[in-house]
């Protein structure tokens, strides 16, 4: 619910400009992708506003009496970015684009309330649409599946399984991966088992990544040449300083208000991935490569995000929060007894 609402007096003014429509529970007011033609003010009842993100239905929020919706696509022309359905017997006052624009021009009090709400909603929608937004992950149960080519799943049992270059060195590689993320300058690791390549991002060059063969990273002298020893606490301090700098710079740039506020809030609330979570994820990699029929192909982990990106040999991509890692493995791969 929005903290700012349109009161009974405002609704009466709105009613004089538009038409009244009534909806039954479960009835769709409009769907994501529909053309945007009207703005809806809630006189009574309640609606649900939600998005479809791949296999997930993500509710943005619920709106009740004194609220409104549908204004985003009118103010910023385009198609509907969300679906709205009635939750109760709901009465709506409906304005077309011209009626809405006249209301905004003629009623300063209503216009001011609407503009403030729109700014908050734009920021909220941007966070919901970004699958890896920090504020959208920490503290939530995140499990997103992005389906790939269905033929991959259909042929999975017919494909011969082969040992990859990374499999050959995996027992020696696992402690090195822990050291890279926990005790050296690396902030992000992306493993590609089929090719044997590992993409690494250094805390000292966060906007680029390096590619290294897995069999090289088992050598301590190789690690010393490329990734200096650095305490985990020092890496976290450097990330915080970078975010502080970006937050300060955001005030001097011509950014949309919702972008600036969202970035600053994200920087201020950022928390690193816990050391024990990193170790726990890496310790499971050997098991994930030896599951009968289904095994890990790619995995990405970063100290800056509470999310793990995984691809298995069947198809598609899975993104889960670290706190849901074990539950995901048990629910989807039946590993509760072996992990």
C-alpha positions as CSV (number, residue, x, y, z in Angstrom):
1,X,0.0,0.0,0.0
2,X,1.1,3.5,-0.7
3,X,1.7,5.8,2.3
4,X,0.2,8.7,0.3
5,X,-3.5,8.2,-0.7
6,X,-6.2,10.0,-2.5
7,X,-8.9,11.0,0.1
8,X,-12.7,11.0,-0.3
9,X,-12.7,14.6,-1.4
10,X,-10.1,13.9,-4.1
11,X,-11.9,10.8,-5.3
12,X,-15.1,12.9,-5.7
13,X,-13.2,15.3,-7.9
14,X,-11.8,12.4,-9.9
15,X,-15.2,10.8,-10.3
16,X,-16.5,14.0,-11.9
17,X,-13.9,13.6,-14.6
18,X,-14.2,9.9,-15.4
19,X,-16.5,6.9,-15.5
20,X,-17.3,4.2,-12.9
21,X,-16.5,0.5,-13.6
22,X,-17.1,-2.5,-11.3
23,X,-15.0,-5.7,-11.1
24,X,-15.6,-9.0,-9.4
25,X,-12.9,-10.9,-7.5
26,X,-10.3,-12.4,-9.8
27,X,-11.4,-10.3,-12.8
28,X,-8.5,-8.9,-14.8
29,X,-8.5,-5.1,-15.1
30,X,-5.6,-5.2,-17.6
31,X,-2.7,-7.5,-18.4
32,X,1.0,-7.0,-18.9
33,X,1.7,-6.0,-22.5
34,X,-1.8,-4.5,-23.0
35,X,-2.0,-1.0,-24.6
36,X,-2.2,1.7,-21.9
37,X,-5.4,3.7,-22.4
38,X,-6.7,4.5,-18.9
39,X,-5.8,5.4,-15.3
40,X,-7.8,3.7,-12.5
41,X,-8.7,5.2,-9.1
42,X,-10.0,2.8,-6.5
43,X,-13.2,4.0,-4.9
44,X,-13.7,0.8,-3.0
45,X,-12.3,-2.7,-2.9
46,X,-8.7,-4.0,-3.5
47,X,-6.5,-5.1,-6.5
48,X,-3.3,-7.1,-6.9
49,X,-0.5,-5.8,-9.1
50,X,2.0,-8.4,-10.3
51,X,4.7,-9.2,-12.9
52,X,5.6,-12.5,-14.5
53,X,9.4,-13.1,-14.3
54,X,10.2,-16.2,-16.3
55,X,8.5,-19.0,-14.2
56,X,7.7,-16.8,-11.2
57,X,4.7,-14.5,-10.5
58,X,6.1,-11.6,-8.6
59,X,3.6,-9.4,-6.8
60,X,4.5,-5.7,-6.8
61,X,1.9,-4.9,-4.2
62,X,-1.8,-4.5,-3.4
63,X,-3.8,-1.3,-3.8
64,X,-6.9,-0.5,-1.8
65,X,-9.4,2.4,-1.5
66,X,-7.9,5.8,-2.0
67,X,-5.1,4.4,-4.2
68,X,-4.7,4.4,-8.0
69,X,-2.9,2.5,-10.7
70,X,-2.3,2.4,-14.5
71,X,-0.7,5.9,-14.5
72,X,2.8,4.7,-15.3
73,X,2.2,3.9,-19.0
74,X,0.2,7.1,-19.5
75,X,2.9,9.3,-18.1
76,X,5.7,7.3,-19.8
77,X,4.0,6.1,-23.0
78,X,4.2,2.4,-23.6
79,X,2.5,-0.9,-22.9
80,X,1.4,-2.1,-19.5
81,X,4.4,-3.4,-17.5
82,X,2.2,-5.3,-15.0
83,X,-1.0,-7.2,-14.6
84,X,-3.8,-6.0,-12.3
85,X,-6.7,-8.2,-11.0
86,X,-9.5,-7.4,-8.5
87,X,-9.1,-9.2,-5.2
88,X,-12.6,-8.1,-3.9
89,X,-15.7,-6.6,-5.3
90,X,-14.0,-3.4,-6.6
91,X,-15.3,-0.1,-7.8
92,X,-12.9,1.9,-10.0
93,X,-13.1,5.4,-11.5
94,X,-11.6,5.3,-14.9
95,X,-10.0,8.2,-16.8
96,X,-8.6,8.2,-20.3
97,X,-5.3,9.9,-21.1
98,X,-6.9,13.3,-21.9
99,X,-9.1,13.2,-18.8
100,X,-6.1,12.3,-16.6
101,X,-4.0,15.1,-18.1
102,X,-6.7,17.6,-17.4
103,X,-7.0,16.4,-13.8
104,X,-3.3,16.8,-13.3
105,X,-3.4,20.3,-14.8
106,X,-6.5,21.5,-12.9
107,X,-6.1,20.0,-9.4
108,X,-2.7,20.9,-7.8
109,X,-3.3,18.9,-4.6
110,X,-4.1,15.7,-6.5
111,X,-1.3,16.3,-9.0
112,X,1.2,16.7,-6.2
113,X,0.1,13.5,-4.5
114,X,0.2,11.5,-7.8
115,X,3.7,12.8,-8.7
116,X,5.1,11.8,-5.3
117,X,3.5,8.3,-5.6
118,X,4.7,7.9,-9.2
119,X,8.4,8.5,-8.1
120,X,8.2,5.9,-5.4
121,X,6.5,3.3,-7.7
122,X,9.1,3.8,-10.5
123,X,11.9,3.0,-8.1
124,X,9.9,0.0,-6.8
125,X,9.2,-1.3,-10.3
126,X,12.9,-1.0,-11.3
127,X,13.9,-3.1,-8.3
128,X,11.3,-5.7,-9.1
129,X,12.4,-6.0,-12.7
130,X,16.1,-6.4,-11.8
131,X,16.5,-10.1,-10.9
132,X,19.7,-9.4,-9.0
133,X,19.0,-6.1,-7.4
134,X,20.5,-6.3,-3.9
135,X,17.4,-5.0,-2.2
136,X,15.3,-7.6,-4.0
137,X,17.3,-10.5,-2.7
138,X,18.7,-10.1,0.8
139,X,16.2,-11.5,3.3
140,X,13.9,-13.0,0.7
141,X,13.5,-16.6,-0.6
142,X,14.8,-16.2,-4.1
143,X,14.4,-19.1,-6.6
144,X,14.2,-18.1,-10.3
145,X,14.3,-20.6,-13.1
146,X,14.9,-19.4,-16.7
147,X,13.9,-22.1,-19.2
148,X,16.2,-22.9,-22.0
149,X,15.9,-25.0,-25.2
150,X,13.5,-27.8,-24.4
151,X,15.4,-30.1,-26.7
152,X,18.3,-30.0,-24.2
153,X,16.1,-31.6,-21.5
154,X,14.6,-34.1,-24.0
155,X,18.0,-35.5,-25.0
156,X,19.8,-35.3,-21.6
157,X,19.6,-39.1,-21.0
158,X,20.9,-39.9,-24.5
159,X,24.0,-37.7,-24.3
160,X,27.2,-39.3,-23.3
161,X,28.8,-37.9,-20.1
162,X,32.5,-36.9,-20.4
163,X,35.1,-35.8,-17.9
164,X,35.9,-32.2,-18.5
165,X,39.3,-30.6,-18.0
166,X,38.1,-29.0,-14.8
167,X,36.8,-32.3,-13.4
168,X,40.4,-33.7,-13.6
169,X,41.7,-31.1,-11.2
170,X,38.5,-30.3,-9.2
171,X,39.7,-31.8,-5.8
172,X,42.8,-29.6,-5.9
173,X,40.9,-26.6,-7.3
174,X,38.2,-26.4,-4.7
175,X,40.5,-25.1,-1.8
176,X,42.0,-22.6,-4.3
177,X,38.6,-21.2,-5.2
178,X,37.9,-20.8,-1.5
179,X,41.2,-19.0,-1.0
180,X,40.6,-16.7,-4.1
181,X,37.3,-15.5,-2.7
182,X,38.1,-15.5,1.0
183,X,41.8,-14.7,1.3
184,X,42.9,-13.2,-2.0
185,X,41.9,-10.2,-4.2
186,X,39.1,-12.0,-6.2
187,X,35.5,-10.7,-5.8
188,X,33.7,-12.9,-8.3
189,X,34.1,-16.4,-9.8
190,X,32.4,-17.9,-12.8
191,X,33.1,-21.6,-13.5
192,X,32.6,-23.1,-17.0
193,X,33.1,-26.9,-16.6
194,X,32.8,-27.8,-20.3
195,X,35.6,-25.6,-21.4
196,X,37.7,-25.7,-18.3
197,X,37.8,-21.9,-18.1
198,X,37.3,-19.8,-15.0
199,X,36.4,-16.1,-15.2
200,X,37.6,-14.1,-12.3
201,X,37.0,-10.5,-11.3
202,X,39.5,-8.7,-9.1
203,X,38.5,-6.2,-6.4
204,X,41.1,-3.9,-7.9
205,X,39.5,-3.9,-11.4
206,X,35.8,-4.5,-10.7
207,X,34.6,-3.5,-14.2
208,X,36.5,-6.2,-16.0
209,X,37.1,-10.0,-15.7
210,X,40.0,-12.2,-16.5
211,X,39.9,-15.7,-18.0
212,X,42.2,-18.5,-16.5
213,X,42.4,-22.2,-17.2
214,X,41.4,-24.3,-14.3
215,X,44.6,-26.4,-14.3
216,X,46.7,-23.2,-13.8
217,X,44.8,-22.0,-10.7
218,X,45.8,-25.1,-8.7
219,X,49.3,-23.7,-8.6
220,X,50.0,-21.3,-5.6
221,X,52.8,-19.5,-7.5
222,X,50.4,-18.8,-10.3
223,X,47.9,-17.4,-7.8
224,X,50.6,-15.2,-6.3
225,X,51.4,-13.7,-9.6
226,X,47.8,-12.8,-10.5
227,X,45.8,-12.5,-7.2
228,X,47.6,-11.1,-4.2
229,X,46.7,-12.2,-0.7
230,X,44.1,-9.8,0.7
231,X,42.0,-10.2,3.9
232,X,38.3,-10.6,3.4
233,X,37.6,-7.6,5.7
234,X,39.8,-5.4,3.5
235,X,37.9,-6.4,0.4
236,X,34.7,-5.6,2.1
237,X,36.1,-2.2,3.2
238,X,37.1,-1.4,-0.4
239,X,33.7,-2.3,-1.8
240,X,32.0,0.0,0.8
241,X,34.4,2.8,-0.1
242,X,33.6,2.4,-3.8
243,X,29.8,2.5,-3.0
244,X,30.3,5.6,-0.8
245,X,32.1,7.3,-3.7
246,X,29.4,6.3,-6.2
247,X,26.6,7.5,-3.8
248,X,28.3,10.9,-3.5
249,X,28.8,11.2,-7.2
250,X,25.2,10.3,-7.9
251,X,24.1,13.7,-6.4
252,X,26.1,15.6,-9.0
253,X,24.8,13.6,-12.1
254,X,21.7,14.2,-14.1
255,X,20.0,10.9,-13.2
256,X,16.3,10.2,-13.0
257,X,15.2,10.6,-9.4
258,X,14.1,6.9,-9.0
259,X,17.5,5.7,-10.3
260,X,19.5,8.0,-8.0
261,X,17.5,7.0,-4.9
262,X,17.6,3.3,-5.7
263,X,21.3,3.3,-6.2
264,X,22.0,5.2,-3.0
265,X,19.7,3.0,-1.0
266,X,21.4,-0.1,-2.5
267,X,24.8,1.2,-1.7
268,X,23.8,2.1,1.9
269,X,22.1,-1.2,2.7
270,X,24.7,-3.5,0.9
271,X,25.9,-6.4,2.9
272,X,28.6,-8.9,1.7
273,X,28.2,-12.6,1.4
274,X,29.2,-14.3,4.6
275,X,32.5,-16.2,4.6
276,X,30.8,-19.4,5.7
277,X,28.3,-19.2,2.9
278,X,31.1,-19.0,0.3
279,X,32.8,-22.0,1.7
280,X,29.5,-23.9,1.9
281,X,28.7,-23.3,-1.8
282,X,32.2,-24.3,-3.0
283,X,32.2,-27.5,-0.9
284,X,29.1,-28.7,-2.8
285,X,30.7,-28.4,-6.3
286,X,32.2,-31.9,-6.3
287,X,28.7,-33.4,-5.6
288,X,27.0,-31.2,-8.2
289,X,29.4,-32.5,-10.9
290,X,28.8,-36.2,-10.0
291,X,25.0,-36.4,-9.8
292,X,23.7,-39.2,-12.0
293,X,22.1,-37.8,-15.2
294,X,22.0,-34.2,-14.0
295,X,25.2,-32.3,-13.2
296,X,26.5,-28.8,-13.0
297,X,27.8,-27.1,-16.1
298,X,28.3,-23.4,-15.0
299,X,28.2,-21.6,-11.7
300,X,28.7,-18.0,-10.7
301,X,29.3,-16.6,-7.2
302,X,30.2,-13.1,-6.0
303,X,31.1,-11.7,-2.6
304,X,28.8,-8.7,-3.5
305,X,25.6,-10.6,-4.1
306,X,23.4,-13.0,-2.1
307,X,22.7,-15.0,-5.2
308,X,24.1,-18.1,-7.0
309,X,23.7,-18.5,-10.7
310,X,23.7,-22.2,-11.8
311,X,23.3,-24.0,-15.1
312,X,22.9,-27.8,-15.2
313,X,23.2,-30.1,-18.2
314,X,19.5,-30.5,-18.6
315,X,18.6,-26.9,-19.7
316,X,18.0,-23.4,-18.4
317,X,19.5,-21.3,-15.6
318,X,18.7,-21.2,-11.9
319,X,19.3,-18.2,-9.6
320,X,18.9,-18.8,-5.9
321,X,19.8,-17.0,-2.7
322,X,22.6,-18.5,-0.7
323,X,20.2,-19.2,2.2
324,X,18.0,-21.2,-0.2
325,X,20.9,-23.2,-1.7
326,X,20.4,-26.4,0.2
327,X,16.6,-26.3,-0.2
328,X,16.9,-25.8,-3.9
329,X,19.2,-28.8,-4.2
330,X,16.9,-31.0,-2.2
331,X,13.7,-29.9,-4.0
332,X,15.1,-30.0,-7.5
333,X,17.9,-32.5,-7.5
334,X,17.0,-34.8,-4.6
335,X,20.3,-34.2,-2.8
336,X,19.1,-34.0,0.8
337,X,20.9,-37.3,1.7
338,X,24.2,-36.6,-0.1
339,X,25.0,-32.9,0.5
